[in-house]
Amino acid sequence: MHWTAAPVSTARPGLGRTQLAAAAAEIAAESGVRIAVWGQGFRVIGPTGRTEIVADLAALWRAIDRLGRAQPDPLGEPRR
């Protein structure tokens, strides 16, 4: 398992990935990118509809950089 993989609970195995996808989507919203859980990884959808499936958090950020309008700051304050 990759070190960036979300922790998995035996009762609700997808919950960690869902929470991680929601947090990443909040950060990436300014770039026009949407993020959803897809199987054991994530689906990243750019503002033009172009889509990539990625397996872990590191690949998620690279996909956001490729597909988004502007590079999000993962350490910045999320938009509300």
Residue frames as qw, qx, qy, qz and C-alpha x, y, z in Angstrom:
[[0.000, 0.890, 0.456, 0.000, 0.00, 0.00, 0.00],
 [0.365, 0.558, -0.033, 0.744, 1.28, 3.47, -0.88],
 [0.325, -0.217, -0.535, 0.749, 2.10, 5.67, 2.15],
 [0.186, 0.010, -0.003, -0.983, -0.44, 8.29, 1.00],
 [0.388, -0.322, -0.779, -0.374, -3.32, 5.82, 0.91],
 [0.475, -0.481, 0.125, -0.726, -6.18, 6.72, 3.22],
 [0.185, -0.181, 0.895, -0.362, -6.59, 4.52, 6.30],
 [0.540, -0.128, -0.652, -0.517, -9.09, 1.73, 5.77],
 [0.494, -0.189, 0.582, -0.617, -11.67, 0.78, 8.37],
 [0.034, 0.042, 0.986, 0.159, -12.93, -2.78, 8.17],
 [0.254, 0.540, 0.686, -0.417, -16.48, -1.58, 8.89],
 [0.417, 0.861, 0.208, -0.205, -16.50, 1.14, 6.19],
 [0.727, -0.107, 0.324, 0.595, -13.51, 0.64, 3.86],
 [0.389, 0.583, 0.353, 0.620, -14.40, 3.50, 1.49],
 [0.259, -0.920, -0.280, 0.094, -14.84, 6.15, 4.16],
 [0.516, -0.561, 0.193, 0.618, -11.17, 7.19, 4.31],
 [0.373, 0.150, 0.546, 0.735, -10.97, 7.60, 0.53],
 [0.005, 0.786, 0.544, 0.293, -14.26, 9.51, 0.52],
 [0.358, -0.874, -0.130, 0.301, -13.03, 11.93, 3.17],
 [0.498, -0.346, 0.369, 0.705, -9.70, 12.36, 1.37],
 [0.286, 0.421, 0.606, 0.611, -11.49, 13.01, -1.94],
 [0.118, -0.895, -0.423, -0.080, -13.76, 15.61, -0.30],
 [0.429, -0.759, 0.067, 0.485, -10.80, 17.45, 1.26],
 [0.448, -0.117, 0.511, 0.724, -8.82, 17.39, -2.00],
 [0.188, 0.632, 0.617, 0.429, -11.88, 18.56, -3.98],
 [0.214, -0.923, -0.263, 0.183, -12.27, 21.52, -1.65],
 [0.425, -0.592, 0.294, 0.619, -8.65, 22.53, -2.21],
 [0.354, 0.018, 0.666, 0.657, -8.80, 21.94, -5.99],
 [0.267, 0.735, 0.609, -0.133, -12.17, 23.67, -6.55],
 [0.024, 0.828, -0.086, -0.553, -10.53, 26.95, -7.55],
 [0.132, -0.380, 0.722, 0.563, -8.79, 25.21, -10.44],
 [0.658, 0.243, -0.215, -0.679, -12.13, 23.87, -11.76],
 [0.381, 0.196, -0.902, -0.057, -11.26, 20.24, -10.99],
 [0.787, -0.320, 0.094, -0.519, -13.74, 17.79, -9.46],
 [0.161, 0.355, -0.908, 0.156, -12.63, 14.69, -7.55],
 [0.842, -0.195, 0.019, -0.502, -14.55, 11.52, -6.73],
 [0.517, -0.337, 0.785, -0.048, -13.74, 8.12, -5.31],
 [0.750, 0.404, -0.348, -0.392, -13.37, 5.55, -8.07],
 [0.901, 0.045, -0.424, 0.084, -12.86, 1.97, -6.94],
 [0.765, -0.418, -0.182, 0.455, -9.64, 1.86, -4.91],
 [0.436, -0.004, 0.085, 0.896, -8.47, 5.24, -6.26],
 [0.106, 0.649, 0.268, -0.704, -9.81, 8.57, -7.45],
 [0.447, 0.592, 0.517, 0.427, -11.43, 10.03, -10.57],
 [0.196, -0.524, -0.018, 0.829, -10.19, 13.53, -11.43],
 [0.388, 0.681, 0.564, 0.258, -12.36, 15.56, -13.82],
 [0.307, -0.139, 0.075, 0.939, -11.03, 18.78, -15.32],
 [0.268, 0.522, 0.251, -0.770, -13.11, 21.83, -16.27],
 [0.382, 0.367, -0.529, -0.663, -13.17, 20.66, -19.92],
 [0.916, 0.009, 0.044, -0.398, -14.46, 17.20, -18.97],
 [0.587, 0.446, -0.664, 0.124, -11.12, 15.45, -19.47],
 [0.808, -0.500, 0.135, -0.279, -10.85, 12.68, -16.87],
 [0.411, 0.458, -0.762, 0.200, -8.02, 10.71, -15.29],
 [0.877, -0.431, -0.161, -0.140, -8.17, 7.76, -12.90],
 [0.224, 0.638, -0.612, 0.410, -5.40, 7.78, -10.29],
 [0.746, -0.178, -0.636, 0.088, -4.40, 5.34, -7.57],
 [0.582, -0.434, -0.425, 0.540, -3.05, 7.47, -4.73],
 [0.140, -0.909, -0.205, 0.335, -2.65, 10.97, -3.29],
 [0.353, -0.476, 0.409, 0.694, 0.64, 11.72, -5.08],
 [0.239, 0.235, 0.737, 0.587, -0.89, 10.88, -8.46],
 [0.016, 0.806, 0.587, -0.078, -4.01, 12.86, -7.49],
 [0.164, -0.816, 0.008, 0.554, -2.04, 16.12, -7.13],
 [0.271, -0.236, 0.614, 0.703, -0.21, 15.56, -10.42],
 [0.163, 0.499, 0.780, 0.341, -3.56, 15.01, -12.18],
 [0.056, -0.877, -0.378, 0.289, -4.97, 18.20, -10.63],
 [0.238, -0.620, 0.295, 0.687, -1.93, 20.11, -11.91],
 [0.234, 0.014, 0.753, 0.615, -2.40, 18.68, -15.43],
 [0.039, 0.554, 0.781, 0.286, -6.17, 19.08, -15.70],
 [0.160, -0.781, -0.450, 0.402, -6.86, 22.25, -13.71],
 [0.290, 0.898, 0.151, 0.296, -6.94, 25.88, -14.79],
 [0.016, 0.801, -0.429, 0.417, -4.53, 26.99, -12.05],
 [0.581, 0.076, -0.750, 0.306, -2.37, 25.03, -9.69],
 [0.592, -0.726, -0.205, -0.285, -4.03, 24.75, -6.26],
 [0.100, 0.564, -0.633, 0.521, -2.07, 25.35, -3.07],
 [0.693, -0.288, -0.659, -0.049, -2.56, 22.26, -0.87],
 [0.440, -0.223, -0.533, 0.688, -1.30, 24.25, 2.12],
 [0.097, -0.229, -0.068, -0.966, -3.53, 27.25, 1.49],
 [0.358, 0.189, 0.591, -0.697, -6.87, 28.02, 3.09],
 [0.176, 0.350, 0.867, 0.308, -9.80, 26.22, 1.43],
 [0.222, -0.199, -0.221, -0.929, -12.54, 28.34, -0.13],
 [0.123, 0.330, 0.827, -0.438, -15.83, 28.40, 1.73]]
